Structures are given as C-alpha cells and as structure tokens.
C-alpha cells in the first residue's frame, strides 16, 4: 500500500479494498462494526467488495474514504 497525507493531516495508507483486508470475511466484520461499506458509498459489503474501490485511511476513523 501507498503512504499518503490524509485530510486530517495525518500520514495514512491508500490501496484497493482487496489489499487492505485479508478477505471478504474480515471486511464484512468491519462493516458490521463500523459501517465501512456505507462510508465508502455502497449499500452492502458485497457490492463494495465486488467493485474493489481505491480507499485511504489512517489511525483516525474520519480519514477512511473512497478516493
């Protein structure tokens, strides 16, 4: 994954969804806890996983977004 400067000013990461999570089960777990798919603009975790968007984030949850 690539190192980027996030909107919060923190250094963060950027990569495709499939690079960020080990597999769909891990992504789905985070979606249940934090609604990650909704934050990326998708109705379901499966749809987000299928489209495999470029995302970025940092230690601050507010930085998690689709690029």
Secondary structure as GFF3:
##gff-version 3
##sequence-region A 1 67
A	DSSP	beta_strand	2	5	.	.	.	ID=ss1
A	DSSP	beta_strand	11	16	.	.	.	ID=ss2
A	DSSP	alpha_helix	17	20	.	.	.	ID=ss3
A	DSSP	alpha_helix	24	34	.	.	.	ID=ss4
A	DSSP	alpha_helix	36	39	.	.	.	ID=ss5
A	DSSP	alpha_helix	45	51	.	.	.	ID=ss6
A	DSSP	beta_strand	54	57	.	.	.	ID=ss7
A	DSSP	three_ten_helix	61	63	.	.	.	ID=ss8
A	DSSP	beta_strand	65	66	.	.	.	ID=ss9
###
